[in-house]
Amino acid sequence: MHVHRFGAGSEYCGRLPMGCRHCRRGSKMVLLITGKCNESCYYCPLSGHKKGKDVLYANELRAFSEEEVLREAELIRATGTGITGGDPLCVPDRTVRYIRLLKSRFGGAHHVHLYTSTIDKGLFEELERAGLDELRLHPMVSDWHRPEELGIEEAISDLDIHVGLEVPAIPGEDEGLFRLVQHADRISLDFVNLNELEFSETNAERLRAKGFEVKDDLSSAVLDSEELALAMIRYSDLGVPIHYCSSSFKDRVQLRNRILRRARSVATPLDLVTEEGMLYKGVIETDRYQETMALLREVHGVPDNLMRADLERSRVEVAAWALEGFADRIPYPCYLVEEYPTADRLEVERAPLNRRKVK
């Protein structure tokens, strides 16, 4: 099959899974339905505040209600959702409820795919009835050498949705991975997704203990993972479509596009949206909100739509281009700030505009 380049080192042959197309556009919401999982994969990259915990996240938002999840989807103008974990089938009732909720709110065209390491024919059929479009199975590494014993073929035999495998390309597991891909081809799965293995704060110690190394100083990806995935794609005797997703693709394409979509939704007149989708603004660090905003309004002529009080962070935000002109006359520390437009509002850069130390 012809090999297609997908950007940032990613490649695929055959038909690209529909969920990946939504992901590439940045229009896929990531819905972590729970951090609970019955497995303990040594390479699991899930963060410490999610791993093993029964929590709900919509993208970076810690969600506590259905409306919060739906609102996050609206903010990125989501055309699809990837339901993940943990393992979503540890909480099957919740998973089914959210599939139905998403389909009800956004319509049948809203594409929903799901990742699981559980093989359960009855649950799969229930997911399909709820409206699931694509099922991505994650066999444990210990089963890669004997995939025919997993019962995948029987479990999906009556499904009318797309089903594939999604696993990391683990250096040293070449033979097992090849057997797994061969099995996917033999039982006519719709695709195999291979992800570049990555170091994270929660798996780094275990990966290093197994002898894995980072591939370069600028990446968290594991050395030789990409080479293994690309070798699988180029093996001409396999007919199953294979997609390799690189670590850099997730950051430079998928995340960037999603961030840009959210930035355009949440930006106010005081925010500038950068090319990377960051929000650029001025910040005055003070909890004297009304006094400071009155000063900005009455002395410096700042209109109300170019400033706001941020009670959560004890500061007043103001348009950067306005604050630059009079920061030296403000009796509180002033900065130019660049931050993510995501729910966690992670700050990536700040530059001082004055040298005030009194708050």
Helices and strands as residue ranges (DSSP letters): E 3-7, E 10-13, H 18-25, E 28-32, E 57-58, E 61-62, H 66-75, E 80-84, G 88-90, H 92-106, E 111-116, H 121-130, E 134-137, G 141-143, G 147-150, H 152-155, E 162-169, H 174-186, E 191-196, H 204-209, H 225-233, E 242-245, H 247-249, I 250-255, H 256-266, E 272-273, E 279-284, H 289-298, G 304-306, E 307-310, E 315-318, H 320-326, G 327-329, E 334-339, E 347-352
